[in-house]
Amino acid sequence: MKRLLLGVVVAVFFACEPISERKQPIPSLYQLSQMDLNLDGEKLAELYCANCHIKPNPDILDKETWEKKVLPDMRMRMGLYLAEDFGVTLPSDNGVPKGIYSDIPLIKRDDWEKLKNYYLEFAPDTPLPQEEKLTPQLGIPNFNVEIPEFDFLYPDLITMIQVDNQSNIWLGHRFKRLFQLKFNGKFELIDSLVTDVAPVSIHFDQSGFELLSMGLMDPSNDSLGTLEQFEKVGQQWEATRLKSKLMRPVDLAVGDLDGDGIEDRVISQFGNHLGKLSVYFTREDSEEEVVLKALPGARKVKLLDFDQDGDLDVFGMMTQAREGIYFWENTGDGRFSEKVLLEFQPAFGSSDFQLEDFDQDGLLDIVIVNGDNADLSQILKNFHGVRIFKNKGSFEFEESWFYPMYGASGVQVDDFDQDGDKDIVAISFFPDSKQSPRQDLIYFENLGDEQFQPFVTDLDIDANFLIIAKGDVDLDQDQDILVGAFDFNDLYKRASENWQPFILLRNKIF
């Protein structure tokens, strides 16, 4: 009787509307494994993939990547091991926490073969090319591209850049350092602080700043991340540990979420197989944690009164399997209601976002870059790039502009040329090195009517771009752009060249 009822559930599930519109709950993986499913590979993919994320289409990856990388990992996550796995290191031997990979098979061998063959039949032999796009012009208008150099040897491994309201530049470094710089005709090193682990996010307050450090940058399930308060006593900075054992945290947002006059914190713990997004309410003599999302991949949030009801809400990006843009409505009493605004397939590679009103209709639109390419499918992906999602009101967004950009990883938005509309600048950490001109730093001048002209620097720069920030560095009333350099070679060898930690695009509009 149990198998018959489950069969009826699946029959109803596939009866009519597309998967995005169906209301019938999807059977769990265990339920599916107990059923006699008379379904083809595509229908099986809809059922099995939809348990964890949006079903990816076969054409997002090439056959070899599906066959040798992604599908074997998916199969083992469902607890199905085959003779071909003999000699392969098991997930538990690689430190993967229990529960990520099932201890029992959650898919039958025959069903797996049909699902696998569906992807291999319809996947392209080679990755699909980018769609036709405007070729970037050489030379970025109104900007001088400069590479500041310091007269000492040090690795170029920048993990954070932020410009404060006094135009100080704060640089986080992979090797557990925080640098303070100032531009006075040339850049001067003002201060250097030792940190526990690599700094990734900073929040300035009246007494100094709070510094979030992530632990290991490489994929891991460690809990080495910290949050510290730095206060200057005389000429020295003194640090107080506020939080320990954070799971690869990558973003800190601060604001008064409960209206008690005391700032609260939201920390994105990206993690790897484990992670979470949490609000930490600050009480007079205690702290309360409210978990918004108990999944890995929390990337970035912004705190704002998005629904205009008088309190701060949480607007954020999740990556990994549940990729998308989420809105957590503040309903009071430390409670939040989640809405999924945008959802993407798991290889999308969401990396960064900004909120801006591009069409000046009073509604905040979303600009997203997607290009994270450090996991199982390290190939060039034609769907990587820069997108604008227009806010249509009532929490509805639709894509209105897309520019393909391999490995897009960071974005800033501002009226850089001060002509009354918003321009975009994006970087790529995983570019196609064979593209000409190189397209790892693109400036998009807004021409109006959702038309953007792309420009790239004509300077020959030997660097990898990990971080992007903006600020009025030279105090001339316009926004400059800073791009942090992360040289892979500097991870494994002693520094042999003068320190060149970032690229400066100095705005010359004034």
C-alpha angles and dihedrals in degrees: 000000000000093000091047093053092048089050090055089052091055092045091054091045093059097037104101136330126062115269094259090061101042118114099191110106114249113245113250120255090254091051090049091051090057094052133088097233115195094190136127123243096267094053090046090052090052091052099042100037093045090062089072109016146336112313108257118224116240093241095066089082136029123252096257094052092049094046101043104029120016105032096048090052091048090050094050091048086060090052097249112136124181137191089265088067092065108124094016116127109252119235091244089057089055092056096259108158118249114267098036092090113038119245091213131046111267095184132046119244093242093048090049092053091053092048092047093047090052091059095042093047096052101033116102120248090237131021112281115255125245116272118253112288142165111283110236117250119234116251125035111242118238093008133102111207111219134175109207113213128199123206098241135074116256137140120265098232108134118176101172140023126183133162115211126210091269090056093251112150117223118199126192116206132205090231095067100270138127118202129196116205134180131197114225101156085309133026118273128192105235102174144354125203131190113230132191095243138349112313116232108164136025134191121193121215138168095278098042127285146306115235126203116202122189110208115220114014093203117085107281143135095235124135099213097123119120142188117211136180115223121201126176115235109185105315095334133085115228120200128211119193111234100170138010137183095041115164106243094308115201108173139039124193123181130198144124101271098169099041096240095125093252121107118243128200135232114198124192108212102192094184118163116248088358129038143122148201113235141180113215109202112206113221126184093261105007146026132237124205120210114187112217096181125011094200135096121255102060100158113168143342139194123207114218141131092261096165092042096231096130103267136082119265130193118246114183154158125240121192135181114057099343095049116177152090114283135191120207108195114212104232095175134252090068093300130129133191116213125223123181106220100174129009128192138190114265097256092053091103101215108200114161143352143189132197116227138149099240098171095040094235094131094257125108114241125200126239113194135184119200123186112115102150105167101104135071099314106054097170133115108276122204092207093061114106149080122316138181118208111199117224107233094179130253089068092296120136131179131187110256103166136024132179116185112234121164113233096000106185112161139029140188128186130199142127089267095168092041095230095131103267137082122266126195133220121189136181134202126216092184105040129161100259090201096061116108121238094031111251107198093109118036128175114203114203111206109234094177132256090061092299117136129184112213121219131182131194118266091209117110101236122179099201145106115234116221106153134037129189140161136216144131095274097167096039096238096128099258134094119261124196126229124193120193119225121224112184111194091203091061089065092068107031140050113267111261102173136061115275114271102171101168148008117242122210098195111203112229098182086118 
